[in-house]
């Protein structure tokens, strides 16, 4: 395959996974690209387990003994407590495969019965610890998040346990807590079967094949956070007044206002790295809301993500390190806001490049760029405001309800 004489390679130098701080970019000559697949695909590797037991699909019959997956209580010493789907939490024969090693799912007892060892389960092809989403003793290691699933470990309809998913960068799709960092560890980055998903925390999860074309302003293929292509999330409703959720591109946000330094930033940062769903590696320039990249329409603009999430939570956001860097593509021509306080959204969303930055001379609710999610948290002073009538003009899709914060796995 032909390639240029130089290639941009993402180097993640962080203990918490690729994307936990501004990345460094190294220019690597062609000769070095043959050193390993992680260099070719733009992500650096982390050491994997030194030894792994052979993996094979389990064929032993599972029992019907109920148990606690977080403490493993209720099972014999040669058994493990796991989920066989939904509320079927039972003791089954223990597996030989340790944490971080490749694993295999069984067929005769359902896809969730695997050959992983006690206290772990097979997630994205590797054994990973079972965790407590409530923050109990069963916690995930640094560089991963506890992710629950709407169909696993259910008690009274809600999950009591989750699995540790590798933390990742939602733009580059890199993960450094795994020996398989490219495209969240997908076997083929051009046809990824794993993607980096989330809203305030981002972790690797199954990417449905049918969803690889569910990009900006396309309907998701399932109701979970991974119903869209990697790098896109179900976020905005189709338009003001609609209840149809569409996928939205995640972008590299820049402050936008009418000052000369910021007026041209509406599409996002053209120098930032991002991986498009069927590209082999993250490339500079792919993190903007340009149509064909993270956006889809002439009015697509990269607005900071944190104000939308703070509206939902009604509290100050805490999802570092993405506060001042991560945005979401919003086709502003489809949205209106309530300018006069009559509970009717009648005014089109403005271009932030026409608005001044927030200052003491802009005390109103709709008179500066911060009011429309175009300023960093430190410059927005949003939480000094007591009302926000821009919020009723749209709603953030798939943050409320039973699917909150979960992936829809295979």
Phi, psi and omega in degrees: 000131181289145176208162183286171186287343178227154178223145178272127182238131179281127178244115181261117187247038193237146178285337184264012177103157183302126176102000182282357175201168180305128183285157169263152181241126179247135175269119186246127177297158181305322184300330181277347182292341181273006182290335181173160184295333181293327176289320181298320186266001169092012178230148178269154184265162171240151181299140175262182177300143182285327179223142179225141176288152175301145182248140177204156182295129178291144181235000182286151180283133179277151177274191179236018181283124177286152186202175180254113183291340182279324180254347184066014177289145180103349181250151176290170184296332180261020179235168174225155178260123182214180179255139173253018180111134178053240185264012179273090180248104190226163170281133176225164178303138180295151179256165183268351191269131184269176183301134177086353183267154177299141184227168182229137178270142176279166181247317189292336181248016181101158188289346185270353177272117189231181181259022177284159182279169183309131179086003179229169175211161185279116179229124178054035174086002178223149178289130182224149183296145168284142187225164180261112180294344178273002177084023178285204186293329181277083184253159179275154176290163177302136181095009176214162182236149176277114183244128177264164180230143185292351186237006184232147176056043185273136169227121184055037175083000181234145181287133177262352180213159177224195178228147181283117178255141181298133174290151187208171178263120185292343178269310182276341184067019179275149171222130183253004177265021184217149172288353177242080191274339190285134179048046181060023179090013179300145178297325179225107182300337180284334174233068189295137173255002175226150179212162179266114187233158175152187174233304179250333169238144185236131181216162183280137179210167179303133175254107182301134180305323181292342183269357183295340177257005177274080182258207189300128178062032171244147182293139176290157183268350173210168184278001181273179179294337180259032175279355181246173175296152175306134184093000178228150181223150173291115191222287183276151165290163185302322179192171176302129180094348181271160171239019179263118181275135176241162175286149179227140179284139171273137189224168177267106188279146171231153175296135180231128176200189186272010176282151182304325183288337188243351189296332182264016187265007190300329181278344183116185187275111182286353179262357184276151177275143170203150175256123171281154192310317185249021169274156180285329186209163176290139181231150175297136177098351182269002182262015179260169180268025172298141174304136183090350174249251177268345178256183183216348185226164179300330182267008180292125181230147180270107179254142180305139182285324190301322181296324179296317181290326178290329174297316180296313184278344184055041179206168179294132182289154182227019186269064170295149009261018190266001185307311188255015182228332188260135178228181179224138183285127182233117177280091194295340179297343183265000188234146177229163179224164183271098184279326187256004175077021181262015179067018175238125179277104187239348187254128180298146175298137183272165167284128180294339179292352177261358187247149178283160172292160180294140178201179179295340181271004178235069184278352184286178182273342186220037187243008178210172186292331179294330180295342183240030169067036181246015181230152174296159183304315183296335180260354185270326181051035185301324189279003169277345180274145181259342179227161178207100183270003172284334185297318182295351180289341178205168174228147179279118183287147171064030170255334179262166173090187189292344182266008185305123173069019182240153172265147171266101185276174177295000000 
